[in-house]
Amino acid sequence: MEIRETKLSGLIILEPKVFGDERGSFMETYNRETFARLGLDMTFVQDNESISAKGVLRGIHFQRPPFAQGKLVRVVSGRALDYAVDLRRNSPTYGQYACVELSGRNKRMMYLPEGFAHAFLSLEDDTVFNYKCTNFYNKQSEDGLLWSDKDLGIEWPVDNPILSEKDLRLGLFKDFVSPF
């Protein structure tokens, strides 16, 4: 497993070793001992999976403390642009974002520690997205920011994504008071 740092401290891209032959491929997506050796000593308590059509944008979501979540995310099949926004008020990169393409083909994963908001844009039909979370989902703690908020400056490669009603009503960064 190789780790690449991003411009946002704590946000990490992981590249697993993939073993392939004429039968297909095999890779280890999570091993607690390996992650701990790499400085990623967290415990996952919940796995989630979504399937999205091309053009679906999910986010920009986060859980407020005490149900804040770290997330290890990956695309099982299909392709997505994955976005993380730094919401840690004392961070030098507060309010900044990073983006990486995750796909079933490139096998990359991204780890978002607590204090980051998360979104992804599906680039293909039937994109299967998997999340490993360090805390349980809590409906009263869910929150988010509007995907098109100009203050975040996210350059989306789509003008009219497919959004949920909930995501259309999320708040603006200028009104956001960070609990992180």
LUMKOLKE-383840 format. One record per residue (C-alpha): residue in three letters; residue number from 1; x, y, z. Coordinates in nm, 2 decimals, padded with zeros to 4 digits. Layout:
// LUMKOLKE-383840
+------+-----+--------+--------+--------+
: type : seq :      X :      Y :      Z :
+------+-----+--------+--------+--------+
:  ALA : NUM :      X :      Y :      Z :
...
+------+-----+--------+--------+--------+
END
This chain:
// LUMKOLKE-383840
+------+-----+--------+--------+--------+
: type : seq :      X :      Y :      Z :
+------+-----+--------+--------+--------+
:  MET :   1 :  00.00 :  00.00 :  00.00 :
:  GLU :   2 :  00.14 :  00.34 : -00.10 :
:  ILE :   3 :  00.03 :  00.67 :  00.06 :
:  ARG :   4 :  00.02 :  01.00 : -00.11 :
:  GLU :   5 : -00.03 :  01.32 :  00.08 :
:  THR :   6 : -00.26 :  01.59 : -00.05 :
:  LYS :   7 : -00.25 :  01.97 : -00.02 :
:  LEU :   8 : -00.49 :  01.93 :  00.27 :
:  SER :   9 : -00.31 :  01.80 :  00.59 :
:  GLY :  10 : -00.46 :  01.46 :  00.70 :
:  LEU :  11 : -00.63 :  01.39 :  00.37 :
:  ILE :  12 : -00.46 :  01.09 :  00.22 :
:  ILE :  13 : -00.48 :  00.90 : -00.11 :
:  LEU :  14 : -00.40 :  00.53 : -00.09 :
:  GLU :  15 : -00.28 :  00.31 : -00.38 :
:  PRO :  16 : -00.32 : -00.06 : -00.29 :
:  LYS :  17 : -00.10 : -00.32 : -00.44 :
:  VAL :  18 : -00.30 : -00.50 : -00.71 :
:  PHE :  19 : -00.20 : -00.86 : -00.81 :
:  GLY :  20 : -00.33 : -00.96 : -01.15 :
:  ASP :  21 : -00.30 : -01.25 : -01.39 :
:  GLU :  22 : -00.51 : -01.40 : -01.67 :
:  ARG :  23 : -00.79 : -01.48 : -01.41 :
:  GLY :  24 : -00.84 : -01.12 : -01.30 :
:  SER :  25 : -00.70 : -00.94 : -01.00 :
:  PHE :  26 : -00.68 : -00.94 : -00.62 :
:  MET :  27 : -00.61 : -00.65 : -00.37 :
:  GLU :  28 : -00.63 : -00.59 :  00.00 :
:  THR :  29 : -00.84 : -00.28 :  00.06 :
:  TYR :  30 : -00.80 : -00.27 :  00.44 :
:  ASN :  31 : -00.58 : -00.44 :  00.69 :
:  ARG :  32 : -00.57 : -00.28 :  01.04 :
:  GLU :  33 : -00.20 : -00.38 :  01.10 :
:  THR :  34 : -00.09 : -00.23 :  00.76 :
:  PHE :  35 : -00.29 :  00.09 :  00.82 :
:  ALA :  36 : -00.14 :  00.13 :  01.17 :
:  ARG :  37 :  00.21 :  00.09 :  01.03 :
:  LEU :  38 :  00.13 :  00.36 :  00.79 :
:  GLY :  39 :  00.02 :  00.59 :  01.07 :
:  LEU :  40 : -00.35 :  00.54 :  01.00 :
:  ASP :  41 : -00.46 :  00.38 :  01.33 :
:  MET :  42 : -00.84 :  00.41 :  01.32 :
:  THR :  43 : -01.13 :  00.17 :  01.38 :
:  PHE :  44 : -01.41 :  00.14 :  01.13 :
:  VAL :  45 : -01.76 :  00.07 :  01.27 :
:  GLN :  46 : -01.99 :  00.10 :  00.96 :
:  ASP :  47 : -01.96 :  00.03 :  00.59 :
:  ASN :  48 : -02.19 :  00.20 :  00.34 :
:  GLU :  49 : -02.24 :  00.15 : -00.03 :
:  SER :  50 : -02.42 :  00.36 : -00.30 :
:  ILE :  51 : -02.49 :  00.31 : -00.66 :
:  SER :  52 : -02.52 :  00.62 : -00.88 :
:  ALA :  53 : -02.61 :  00.70 : -01.23 :
:  LYS :  54 : -02.38 :  00.92 : -01.44 :
:  GLY :  55 : -02.42 :  01.29 : -01.34 :
:  VAL :  56 : -02.53 :  01.22 : -00.98 :
:  LEU :  57 : -02.37 :  01.45 : -00.72 :
:  ARG :  58 : -02.39 :  01.33 : -00.36 :
:  GLY :  59 : -02.28 :  01.59 : -00.10 :
:  ILE :  60 : -02.12 :  01.80 :  00.03 :
:  HIS :  61 : -02.19 :  01.61 :  00.36 :
:  PHE :  62 : -02.04 :  01.57 :  00.70 :
:  GLN :  63 : -02.15 :  01.46 :  01.05 :
:  ARG :  64 : -02.12 :  01.70 :  01.34 :
:  PRO :  65 : -01.95 :  01.59 :  01.67 :
:  PRO :  66 : -02.00 :  01.37 :  01.86 :
:  PHE :  67 : -02.09 :  01.16 :  01.56 :
:  ALA :  68 : -01.81 :  01.31 :  01.33 :
:  GLN :  69 : -01.68 :  01.04 :  01.09 :
:  GLY :  70 : -01.35 :  00.96 :  00.93 :
:  LYS :  71 : -01.41 :  00.79 :  00.60 :
:  LEU :  72 : -01.21 :  00.55 :  00.38 :
:  VAL :  73 : -01.38 :  00.58 :  00.04 :
:  ARG :  74 : -01.33 :  00.40 : -00.29 :
:  VAL :  75 : -01.51 :  00.32 : -00.61 :
:  VAL :  76 : -01.57 : -00.05 : -00.66 :
:  SER :  77 : -01.69 : -00.01 : -01.03 :
:  GLY :  78 : -01.74 :  00.29 : -01.25 :
:  ARG :  79 : -01.58 :  00.63 : -01.20 :
:  ALA :  80 : -01.63 :  00.93 : -00.98 :
:  LEU :  81 : -01.46 :  01.26 : -00.89 :
:  ASP :  82 : -01.43 :  01.26 : -00.51 :
:  TYR :  83 : -01.41 :  01.59 : -00.32 :
:  ALA :  84 : -01.30 :  01.67 :  00.03 :
:  VAL :  85 : -01.35 :  02.01 :  00.20 :
:  ASP :  86 : -01.14 :  02.11 :  00.50 :
:  LEU :  87 : -01.38 :  02.23 :  00.78 :
:  ARG :  88 : -01.12 :  02.23 :  01.06 :
:  ARG :  89 : -01.13 :  02.60 :  01.18 :
:  ASN :  90 : -00.77 :  02.60 :  01.30 :
:  SER :  91 : -00.63 :  02.44 :  00.98 :
:  PRO :  92 : -00.42 :  02.65 :  00.74 :
:  THR :  93 : -00.63 :  02.50 :  00.46 :
:  TYR :  94 : -00.97 :  02.57 :  00.62 :
:  GLY :  95 : -01.24 :  02.61 :  00.35 :
:  GLN :  96 : -01.01 :  02.46 :  00.07 :
:  TYR :  97 : -01.09 :  02.15 : -00.12 :
:  ALA :  98 : -00.91 :  01.86 : -00.29 :
:  CYS :  99 : -01.03 :  01.64 : -00.57 :
:  VAL : 100 : -00.92 :  01.30 : -00.69 :
:  GLU : 101 : -01.06 :  01.06 : -00.95 :
:  LEU : 102 : -01.15 :  00.72 : -00.80 :
:  SER : 103 : -01.25 :  00.43 : -01.02 :
:  GLY : 104 : -01.28 :  00.06 : -01.03 :
:  ARG : 105 : -00.99 :  00.06 : -01.27 :
:  ASN : 106 : -00.74 :  00.28 : -01.08 :
:  LYS : 107 : -00.83 :  00.12 : -00.74 :
:  ARG : 108 : -00.73 :  00.44 : -00.55 :
:  MET : 109 : -00.89 :  00.51 : -00.21 :
:  MET : 110 : -00.90 :  00.83 : -00.01 :
:  TYR : 111 : -00.90 :  00.87 :  00.36 :
:  LEU : 112 : -01.09 :  01.17 :  00.50 :
:  PRO : 113 : -01.03 :  01.23 :  00.87 :
:  GLU : 114 : -01.30 :  01.39 :  01.09 :
:  GLY : 115 : -01.34 :  01.75 :  01.01 :
:  PHE : 116 : -01.38 :  01.71 :  00.64 :
:  ALA : 117 : -01.69 :  01.74 :  00.43 :
:  HIS : 118 : -01.73 :  01.49 :  00.15 :
:  ALA : 119 : -01.89 :  01.48 : -00.20 :
:  PHE : 120 : -01.86 :  01.29 : -00.52 :
:  LEU : 121 : -01.98 :  01.32 : -00.87 :
:  SER : 122 : -02.05 :  01.00 : -01.06 :
:  LEU : 123 : -01.89 :  01.00 : -01.41 :
:  GLU : 124 : -02.05 :  00.67 : -01.53 :
:  ASP : 125 : -02.38 :  00.49 : -01.49 :
:  ASP : 126 : -02.39 :  00.23 : -01.21 :
:  THR : 127 : -02.09 :  00.37 : -01.02 :
:  VAL : 128 : -02.06 :  00.17 : -00.70 :
:  PHE : 129 : -01.91 :  00.38 : -00.42 :
:  ASN : 130 : -01.80 :  00.23 : -00.09 :
:  TYR : 131 : -01.74 :  00.41 :  00.24 :
:  LYS : 132 : -01.58 :  00.27 :  00.56 :
:  CYS : 133 : -01.67 :  00.50 :  00.85 :
:  THR : 134 : -01.51 :  00.55 :  01.19 :
:  ASN : 135 : -01.84 :  00.64 :  01.36 :
:  PHE : 136 : -02.20 :  00.55 :  01.33 :
:  TYR : 137 : -02.44 :  00.76 :  01.12 :
:  ASN : 138 : -02.67 :  00.98 :  01.33 :
:  LYS : 139 : -02.95 :  01.16 :  01.15 :
:  GLN : 140 : -02.95 :  01.46 :  01.40 :
:  SER : 141 : -02.58 :  01.51 :  01.34 :
:  GLU : 142 : -02.59 :  01.52 :  00.96 :
:  ASP : 143 : -02.51 :  01.84 :  00.79 :
:  GLY : 144 : -02.37 :  01.98 :  00.47 :
:  LEU : 145 : -02.28 :  02.27 :  00.24 :
:  LEU : 146 : -02.44 :  02.36 : -00.09 :
:  TRP : 147 : -02.26 :  02.20 : -00.38 :
:  SER : 148 : -02.26 :  02.52 : -00.59 :
:  ASP : 149 : -02.15 :  02.76 : -00.31 :
:  LYS : 150 : -01.92 :  03.01 : -00.49 :
:  ASP : 151 : -01.72 :  03.07 : -00.16 :
:  LEU : 152 : -01.59 :  02.72 : -00.18 :
:  GLY : 153 : -01.47 :  02.77 : -00.54 :
:  ILE : 154 : -01.52 :  02.41 : -00.64 :
:  GLU : 155 : -01.48 :  02.36 : -01.01 :
:  TRP : 156 : -01.74 :  02.10 : -01.10 :
:  PRO : 157 : -01.72 :  01.96 : -01.45 :
:  VAL : 158 : -02.10 :  01.97 : -01.48 :
:  ASP : 159 : -02.35 :  02.25 : -01.47 :
:  ASN : 160 : -02.67 :  02.06 : -01.38 :
:  PRO : 161 : -02.59 :  01.75 : -01.17 :
:  ILE : 162 : -02.86 :  01.52 : -01.05 :
:  LEU : 163 : -02.92 :  01.61 : -00.68 :
:  SER : 164 : -03.14 :  01.50 : -00.40 :
:  GLU : 165 : -03.39 :  01.74 : -00.25 :
:  LYS : 166 : -03.19 :  01.74 :  00.07 :
:  ASP : 167 : -02.87 :  01.84 : -00.11 :
:  LEU : 168 : -03.05 :  02.13 : -00.29 :
:  ARG : 169 : -03.13 :  02.28 :  00.05 :
:  LEU : 170 : -02.79 :  02.27 :  00.22 :
:  GLY : 171 : -02.64 :  02.58 :  00.37 :
:  LEU : 172 : -02.37 :  02.82 :  00.26 :
:  PHE : 173 : -02.01 :  02.83 :  00.38 :
:  LYS : 174 : -02.03 :  03.20 :  00.47 :
:  ASP : 175 : -02.30 :  03.11 :  00.73 :
:  PHE : 176 : -02.12 :  02.80 :  00.85 :
:  VAL : 177 : -01.98 :  02.79 :  01.21 :
:  SER : 178 : -01.74 :  02.50 :  01.22 :
:  PRO : 179 : -01.78 :  02.25 :  01.51 :
:  PHE : 180 : -01.43 :  02.11 :  01.43 :
+------+-----+--------+--------+--------+
END
